[in-house]
Amino acid sequence: MAPFLKAAITSAILLVLMIVPALPAMAAEETHDLPTGAMVIGLVGGLALFLYGMDHLASALKALAAARLRRILSGLTRNRVWAAISGAIMTGLVQSSSVTTVLVVGFVSAGLMPFAQSVAVIMGANVGTTLTAQIIAFRIDAVAPLIIAAGLAMTMLAERKRFALIGKAILGTGLLFFGMGMMGDAMEPLRSFPPFIALMTEMRNPFLAMLVAAAFTALVQSSSATTGIVIVLASQGLVSLEGGIALIFGANIGTCVTALLVTIGKNRDAFRTALGHVLFNVVGVLIWLPFIDRLADLVKFVTVGRDLENTDIAREIANAHSIFNIANVIVMIGFVPMIARLLEKLVPPEVEAEPPLSPEPKYVIHGLTEAPAAAMTLLRNEVMHMGDIVIDVVRRGRENLRIPTHARLEKIAQLDDGVDSLQDAIAMFAGKLRRTELLQADVNRLQNELAVSNHLEAIGDLISEEMVELVREWFDLGQMPSEESRLKMAELYQIAEESLKQAMTAFSSEDAEAANGVLARKAEFAAKLDTTLRKVSDEIGPRDVDIRRYRIEVAMVERVNRLYERSCRIAHASLAIMDQEKPAASDQNAASTISDAM
């Protein structure tokens, strides 16, 4: 959801919740006039700045952490403890548990992550989202203008994209705190307004507070926005610690709606993952609900110790949010296998499995471009999926070259539309991703991955259109090449086919040796090409039909040559991608060492 649209919806809902129920009482209380117009302006403007700043901060962090996020995503399937830690780190980097859960649902739907492991990742995501509350609780709105100025200066003056993104993150942080200050100032008159105080008193009912917060969070799709507003209300003395904790509980339940929505049209594992998110959050709330008072006492002690006179309710609510989520993970992480089995029973598996090598898009999920690093992982996997389809087309082309039949020709021709539609889906996804905040290294990687898909589409067209048409000309001519000529062409074709497989191995595994192996076969392929053309030339006859057959055979050999050339280009693109990753190699090794130790 766009930041301003989210801000508008949030403002409208908040105003309805805060002001409309109090209107009758406001009319009756003539002795307590409120500067309603100024309050509405300050509240709406502050909330818009708060959400806009949060969006700026999150988008900058996503771009800055792209390489690190890819390494985190690659380790999600190691074990459930590491999966939970990865979920927490990922959410801390993208500043949104909703984005993380949507990503996880997408990965499970695409088959990139085991369902059982996704439950642990979502548990960790709840911990990661508490970082936002801790940042908000600092309440440094007094110096927010200086932070905004510093961030704006870096954004405008920085020549390197990375420093400009750092400036954007600083600018977002300043806007966030400045907006909070505006909201706090706007709501200050409510501290002495009896009708509003009476309304807030009703929030001491935990069930009502949870219901309001859950509905609010579900509508704006951001538990962080709810948390920020709760902290502002508490800082003005409008919400008690116990009421704030109940509102936080409701926000945890409301944030599950986003994941449920994204499962529409996905497979059963994706729905199980979203349902697991709901189950974990609801059970966690039910465990703590009878102990809100005890949790409040614990939070006060953790925050201010025994010095109860110097309270910091903003920090107390942030700490309550953290303690609640961390404790839930500690309690439930050991039950992940049992939770997974329960969800599998609640949502039985589909009767029919997905057919192998379907040309339908399998990984690209357009809603996931909010997290560019994760979206690039999906894009890469879709290109690999396209590679599997095209390799199958190439295999069928070789079989048809050796023993041509009309049935094989029709089958290969049918596959062409699937390859083209898959490339369209990849290009559309890449186009959306290109419009997000990306570092230059990620832009280069995206361009090379898109280049690989373009080469794959060209190969698909080469086999399913051009070579199929040449074989049809043989049939129409009524004279096929000799068996020996077809054998020579098939041997040349096999070198090109093996090179394509090796090039896609280099791409999928980032194997420089495999890529260089493709390029090293140039001399072998050239020698075989000359041998094949000599054999074709030796069979030229004096008749017109012989000349026409010869032209078709030469054209066929030229298509095989282009197949090998496209394979070499895929190898070059794979090497270019690997060159972009070299600076991060040491960090990759360090991350692998840490994750292996867990």
Secondary structure, 3 states (H helix, E strand, C coil): CCHHHHHHHHHHHHHHHHCHHHHHHHHHCCCCCCCHHHHHHHHHHHHHHHHHHHHHHHHHHHHHCHHHHHHHHHCCCCCHHHHHHHHHHHHHHHCCHHHHHHHHHHHHHHCCCCHHHHHHHHHHHHHHCHHHHHHHCCCCHHHHHHHHHHHHHHHHHCCCHHHHHHHHHHHHHHHHHHHHHHHHHHHHHHHHCHHHHHHHHHHHCHHHHHHHHHHHHHHHCCHHHHHHHHHHHHHCCCCCHHHHHHHHHHHHHHCHHHHHHHCCCCCHHHHHHHHHHHHHHHHHHHHHHHHHHHHHHHHHHHHHCCCCCCCCHHHHHHHHHHHHHHHHHHHHHHHHHHHHHHHHHHCCCCCCCCCCCCCCCCCCCHHHHHCHHHHHHHHHHHHHHHHHHHHHHHHHHHHHHHCCCHHHHHHHHHHHHHHHHHHHHHHHHHHHHHCCCCCHHHHHHHHHHHHHHHHHHHHHHHHHHHHHHHHHHHHHHCCCCCHHHHHHHHHHHHHHHHHHHHHHHHHHHCCHHHHHHHHCCHHHHHHHHHHHHHHHHHCCCCCHHHHHHHHHHHHHHHHHHHHHHHHHHHHHHHHHHHHHHHHHHHHHHHHHHHHHHC
